[in-house]
Amino acid sequence: MASNAHPDVNLWVETSAIETIDLPTSASWETWFSRWLRELKPTASPINQYEVSLLLTNDATIQQLNSTYRHQDKATDVLAFAAQETHMPGAQVIYQTVPMPLGDLIISVETAQRQRHDAAYSLTQELTWLAAHGLLHLLGWDHPDDASLKNMLDKQTDLLGLIA
């Protein structure tokens, strides 16, 4: 089956348990993820369509999720739960007609705000850095050693250059 030249992404963005602050819009996130997927060229979806959910939340919520699913009772900046890590019978047939779910990204806005490098480095820049990192995890990237981490950080830098 022929696929679209550019990947499409259905992105669900939710803000939960965070103070109302100036965050990127859902339309901005969708544009950024589409550009990133175009660059990354994932091949798993026969129709070149993907789904990602993004939750922007606070430290308490991300700590609870980190404790429940990773057994680390502490807040973190980003969690990525890849949907394709488990085998699902019939998936190849299903994804011939519907977008392939890549997974869920959860980002703590509170942690992102704290770990900004300096005043010139905006909260949006930190959030997009974390989202790009999480997306790479959803697509199977990992950093078990220094060389892998450098490779992943270089790719994140490339992805951010696409939306600058």
Secondary structure by P-SEA (a helix, b strand, c coil): cccccbbbbbbbbbbccccccccccaaaaaaaaaaaaaaacccccccccbbbbbbbccaaaaaaaaaacccccccccbbbbbcccccccccccccccbbbbcbbbbbcaaaaaaacccccccaaaaaaaaaaaaaaaaaccccccaaaaaaaaaaaaaaaaaac
